[in-house]
Amino acid sequence: MTSSNVSEKFVWGSELEGRGVMTTFDTMVGVSIWALTISAVVIGILNLCVIKKLTIFHNSFGAFWVSRTIGEIGSNIVHVLYSAPVTVLQPKDIPPTFGVTIFMIGYFFASESCIMHQFVSANRMLAVCAPLKLALILFNPEVRRLFRGKSKTVTNSVEPFADQTTVAPPPQEPQ
C-alpha cells in the first residue's frame, strides 16, 4: 500500500503522526478542540457537584447519571491531553502504539457513557410506565448485580448512592 506520493512507502501508523510543521489551520482546529473539551470537562465536573449536593438525585437515576458523566469526562480528557496538543503541535515522533492506546482509553469512556444512556433511558421508562413496580425491579438482587457488574467504573461511581436511594424498598412478604 502506498501513499499519494508514489515515491514513498506507506509506514504503518504514519496517519497517527503529525506532519512536523504547524499551520494556522492546525492551530485553529486544535484550540477549538481544547476550548470545547475543556468546557465539557468543567461542565461535567459541575454536573457531578450538582448531583452530589441535591438529594433529589440520590437515587438510581442520579447514580446512572454520575456514571454517564464520568464516561463523558474521561472521553473529553483524552481530547484535552492528546487530541488537541497533537493537532496544534503536529509532532512526528509519536509511536503508533501510543496513539492506539490513547484511542482505546477514549473509546472505553465513550462506550461507558453510551451504555449508561441506555440505563438512564430504561430507568426513566420504568419510572413512567411502571412507577409502582420500580422499587421491586431496582431492588431485585439480579438487577443490582447486572448494574454493578457492568464495569469497575460504574460500580465505583454508583456505590456512593447505593444506600441513599429515595425509592422505597420493596414491600416484605407477610410471614
NORTAHU-V768633 format. One record per backbone hydrogen bond with DSSP energy under -1.0 kcal/mol. CO is the residue of the C=O (numbers start at 1). NH is the residue of the N-H. E is the energy in kcal/mol with one decimal. If there is no record, write none. Layout:
co & nh & e
CO & NH & E
CO & NH & E
This chain:
co & nh & e
1 & 10 & -1.1
5 & 8 & -2.2
11 & 14 & -2.3
13 & 16 & -1.7
23 & 27 & -2.1
24 & 28 & -2.5
25 & 29 & -2.7
26 & 30 & -2.9
27 & 31 & -2.6
28 & 32 & -1.9
29 & 33 & -2.4
30 & 34 & -2.6
31 & 35 & -2.9
32 & 36 & -2.6
33 & 37 & -2.7
34 & 38 & -2.9
35 & 39 & -1.9
36 & 40 & -2.2
37 & 41 & -2.4
38 & 42 & -2.5
39 & 43 & -2.7
40 & 44 & -2.3
41 & 45 & -2.4
42 & 46 & -2.4
43 & 47 & -2.4
44 & 48 & -2.1
45 & 49 & -2.1
46 & 50 & -2.5
47 & 51 & -2.4
48 & 52 & -2.2
49 & 53 & -2.4
50 & 54 & -2.6
54 & 57 & -1.8
55 & 58 & -1.7
57 & 59 & -1.8
59 & 63 & -2.3
60 & 64 & -2.5
61 & 65 & -2.4
62 & 66 & -2.4
63 & 67 & -2.0
64 & 68 & -2.4
65 & 69 & -2.4
66 & 70 & -2.4
67 & 71 & -1.9
68 & 72 & -2.1
69 & 73 & -2.8
70 & 74 & -2.6
71 & 75 & -2.2
72 & 76 & -2.3
73 & 77 & -2.4
74 & 78 & -1.4
76 & 80 & -2.2
77 & 81 & -2.8
78 & 82 & -2.1
78 & 83 & -1.2
79 & 84 & -2.8
82 & 86 & -2.4
83 & 87 & -2.2
84 & 88 & -2.4
85 & 89 & -3.0
86 & 90 & -2.0
90 & 20 & -1.8
91 & 18 & -3.2
95 & 99 & -1.5
96 & 100 & -2.4
97 & 101 & -2.3
98 & 102 & -2.5
99 & 103 & -2.1
100 & 104 & -2.4
101 & 105 & -2.1
102 & 106 & -2.5
103 & 107 & -2.9
104 & 108 & -2.3
105 & 109 & -2.0
106 & 110 & -2.5
107 & 111 & -2.6
108 & 112 & -2.4
109 & 113 & -2.2
110 & 114 & -2.3
111 & 115 & -3.0
112 & 116 & -2.3
113 & 117 & -1.6
114 & 118 & -1.3
115 & 119 & -1.7
116 & 120 & -2.7
117 & 121 & -2.4
118 & 122 & -2.6
119 & 123 & -2.7
120 & 124 & -2.6
121 & 125 & -2.6
122 & 126 & -2.6
123 & 127 & -2.2
124 & 128 & -1.8
125 & 129 & -3.3
126 & 130 & -2.3
133 & 137 & -2.3
134 & 138 & -3.0
135 & 139 & -2.2
140 & 144 & -2.4
141 & 145 & -2.2
142 & 146 & -1.9
143 & 147 & -2.4
144 & 148 & -2.6
145 & 149 & -2.3
151 & 155 & -2.3
152 & 156 & -2.7
153 & 157 & -2.0
154 & 158 & -2.4
155 & 159 & -2.2
158 & 161 & -1.7
159 & 162 & -1.4
161 & 164 & -1.1
